[in-house]
């Protein structure tokens, strides 16, 4: 999650170098209890250079509709409108109507997702920390958690492939999201509880067995 001090530091750079700030706020409705979401758009001195992007994909569990929006200054929106009209020409009007309805009335499913995802994230951190040397970056929002697998001697891609073929558990290599996450994997928190707990058991067993095998 972004904290106010992080936003302030980014804002200083943006003001000093005349940068725009693109703020992806698709998880704003999926913030866990105890965490706080901060948008740079709320900072008056930054508002004219912030572009907020979001959608109903996560908050309303409606990724198939591919419906999203931008919020920014009038000048930016005036410039964006011709592009968006060209890009969305022929798009079905009911999707826009549905999105307006969703945004106006809020999500009926977000609270339930938050409760389920945060509980699974808590179990993930507790079990992997207690039973392995893997390091969990516990999320504060959303439906994914990142795990550092460097203690296994493998990078994220090698670990993910071995885990898939030998333990039947699918995770995403962190390098898919940038070189800084080469030694990480991403786990989904969307899996039903019984399957999620079984996956954790298999991950722990695999890591333990791998560590017991002489190099």
Secondary structure as UniProt FT lines:
FT   HELIX           4..17
FT   STRAND          21..24
FT   TURN            26..27
FT   HELIX           28..30
FT   TURN            33..34
FT   HELIX           40..42
FT   TURN            44..46
FT   HELIX           47..49
FT   STRAND          50..55
FT   TURN            57..61
FT   HELIX           63..65
FT   STRAND          68..71
FT   HELIX           74..87
FT   TURN            88..90
FT   HELIX           93..105
FT   HELIX           110..131
FT   STRAND          135..137
FT   STRAND          144..148
FT   HELIX           150..152
FT   HELIX           156..167
FT   STRAND          172..173
FT   HELIX           174..177
FT   HELIX           179..181
FT   TURN            182..183
FT   STRAND          184..188
FT   HELIX           193..212
//
